[in-house]
Amino acid sequence: MIIIRRLTPKLRKRLKKPLGTLFQGSIESTLNNVKNLIDKEKPAKIITVGDQVSKDFSENLIQPDVLIVDEKIMRKRIAPIHLAADEITQVMNPPGTITDEAWQTVERAILSPGCTKILVDGEEDLLALVAILTAPESSLVFYGQPHKGIVAVVVTAETKQKMREIFDAMQIAREN
């Protein structure tokens, strides 16, 4: 049996707001702020969720430990982004959901020692929640906020609790 968590309309509205610190401005100033945060926090893991953020990091020599991409930007198919990774894995995760398989794939990638690229068939957006919930404390999770900038989430007990509340509020569906 496969368990899938689905986003409710109420949660969709809540998730429109950044889950962490929003860095805005030019790509240069945004990435400079990202680099300063990384230098300050000395994160246990760096995780990027989204093709644009992962591409921006790669082009600016910021090496994430885990990259979660779906080969789409703003829901439009793009050419595959060539990102350096020690391991590449694929997972199905339909839009607006978090599947058990996707959860396990993200968790395994975070626990692995090298850089892992997760290619999602479906949508990767909600996997930022999983990354925050499964990453060690002091990790940094980055994702794009459409038309705004890059959001940085410092993983702490408090941020994990907030993400757990969102995850637990998702609708549970079972498929055979």
KOLZA-622759 format. One line per 10 residues: number of its first residue (from 1); for each residue y, x, z of C-alpha. Coordinates in Angstrom, 1 decimal, padded with zeros to 4 digits, always signed. Example, Ala and Ser with C-alpha at 12.3 -4.5 7.8 and 13.67 -1.06 7.14 Angstrom:
1> -004.5/+012.3/+007.8; -001.1/+013.7/+007.1
This chain:
1> +000.0/+000.0/+000.0; +003.5/+001.3/-000.9; +006.4/+000.5/+001.3; +009.8/+000.3/-000.2; +013.1/-000.1/+001.6; +015.7/-002.0/-000.4; +019.5/-002.0/+000.0; +021.0/-005.3/+001.1; +024.4/-006.4/-000.3; +026.0/-005.9/+003.2
11> +024.7/-002.3/+003.3; +025.8/-001.6/-000.3; +029.3/-002.5/+000.8; +029.0/-000.2/+003.9; +027.8/+002.7/+001.8; +030.8/+002.6/-000.5; +032.6/+004.5/+002.3; +031.9/+008.2/+002.7; +029.2/+009.0/+005.3; +030.9/+012.3/+006.1
21> +034.0/+014.3/+005.2; +035.5/+013.6/+001.7; +036.9/+016.6/-000.1; +039.3/+015.5/-002.8; +041.5/+017.2/-005.4; +040.8/+019.6/-008.2; +037.3/+020.8/-008.6; +038.5/+024.3/-007.7; +040.1/+023.2/-004.4; +037.2/+020.9/-003.6
31> +034.7/+023.7/-004.1; +036.9/+026.1/-002.1; +036.8/+023.6/+000.8; +033.0/+023.3/+000.4; +032.6/+027.1/+000.5; +034.8/+027.4/+003.6; +032.7/+024.7/+005.3; +029.5/+026.5/+004.4; +031.0/+029.8/+005.8; +032.1/+028.1/+009.0
41> +028.9/+026.0/+009.6; +026.3/+028.6/+008.5; +024.0/+025.7/+007.7; +020.2/+025.7/+008.3; +019.8/+024.0/+004.9; +022.2/+023.1/+002.0; +021.2/+019.9/+000.2; +022.9/+018.4/-002.9; +022.3/+014.8/-004.0; +023.5/+014.0/-007.5
51> +023.7/+015.7/-010.8; +027.4/+016.4/-010.9; +027.5/+017.9/-007.4; +024.4/+020.0/-008.1; +025.9/+021.2/-011.4; +029.3/+022.0/-009.8; +027.5/+024.0/-007.1; +025.3/+025.9/-009.6; +028.3/+026.7/-011.8; +030.2/+028.0/-008.8
61> +027.4/+030.1/-007.4; +026.7/+027.9/-004.4; +022.9/+027.9/-004.0; +021.5/+024.7/-002.4; +018.0/+024.8/-000.8; +017.3/+021.3/-002.2; +018.8/+019.6/-005.3; +018.1/+015.9/-005.8; +019.0/+014.8/-009.3; +018.2/+011.9/-011.7
71> +019.7/+013.2/-015.0; +022.4/+010.6/-014.8; +026.1/+010.7/-014.0; +027.7/+007.4/-013.2; +024.4/+005.7/-014.3; +024.7/+007.2/-017.8; +021.9/+009.4/-019.0; +022.9/+013.1/-019.5; +021.2/+016.1/-020.9; +019.1/+017.8/-018.3
81> +021.1/+020.3/-016.1; +019.4/+023.7/-015.9; +019.5/+024.6/-012.3; +017.7/+027.5/-010.7; +014.8/+026.4/-008.5; +011.6/+028.0/-007.2; +009.9/+024.7/-007.4; +010.5/+021.5/-009.4; +009.0/+018.2/-008.4; +009.2/+014.7/-009.7
91> +009.2/+011.4/-007.9; +009.7/+007.7/-008.7; +012.5/+005.9/-006.8; +013.8/+002.7/-008.3; +017.6/+002.0/-008.0; +018.8/+000.6/-004.7; +015.6/+001.7/-002.9; +013.9/+004.4/-000.9; +010.2/+004.6/-001.5; +007.7/+006.2/+000.9
101> +006.8/+008.7/-001.8; +010.5/+009.7/-002.3; +010.9/+010.1/+001.5; +007.8/+012.4/+001.7; +009.0/+014.4/-001.4; +012.5/+015.0/+000.1; +011.0/+015.9/+003.5; +008.5/+018.4/+001.9; +011.3/+020.0/-000.1; +013.5/+020.4/+003.0
111> +010.6/+022.1/+004.9; +009.7/+024.4/+002.0; +011.1/+028.0/+002.2; +012.5/+028.3/-001.4; +014.8/+026.2/-003.5; +013.4/+022.9/-004.7; +014.7/+020.7/-007.4; +013.6/+017.0/-007.1; +013.9/+015.1/-010.4; +014.0/+011.4/-009.6
121> +012.8/+008.8/-012.1; +015.1/+006.0/-011.1; +018.0/+006.7/-008.8; +018.7/+009.4/-006.3; +021.8/+008.0/-004.5; +020.1/+006.6/-001.4; +018.0/+009.8/-000.9; +021.1/+011.3/+000.8; +020.1/+009.1/+003.8; +016.6/+010.6/+003.7
131> +018.0/+014.2/+003.4; +020.2/+013.6/+006.5; +017.4/+012.1/+008.5; +014.8/+014.8/+007.6; +017.0/+017.9/+007.5; +017.3/+020.2/+010.6; +020.4/+019.8/+012.6; +023.3/+022.0/+011.4; +022.3/+021.4/+007.8; +024.8/+020.2/+005.2
141> +024.2/+017.4/+002.8; +026.6/+017.0/-000.1; +026.9/+014.1/-002.5; +029.5/+012.8/-005.0; +031.8/+009.9/-004.1; +032.5/+008.3/-007.5; +036.1/+008.9/-008.7; +037.0/+010.5/-005.4; +035.4/+013.9/-004.8; +032.5/+015.5/-002.8
151> +031.3/+014.2/+000.6; +029.9/+016.7/+003.1; +027.7/+015.5/+005.9; +027.0/+017.9/+008.8; +023.6/+016.9/+010.1; +023.8/+016.3/+013.9; +022.0/+014.0/+016.3; +024.9/+011.6/+015.9; +024.8/+011.5/+012.1; +021.0/+011.1/+012.2
161> +021.5/+008.1/+014.5; +024.0/+006.5/+012.1; +021.7/+007.0/+009.1; +018.7/+005.7/+011.1; +020.7/+002.5/+011.7; +021.4/+002.1/+008.0; +017.8/+002.9/+007.1; +016.4/+000.5/+009.7; +018.7/-002.3/+008.4; +017.3/-002.0/+004.8
171> +015.0/-004.8/+003.6; +011.3/-003.8/+003.7; +009.1/-004.7/+000.7; +005.4/-003.9/+000.3; +003.7/-003.4/-003.0; +000.0/-002.9/-003.7
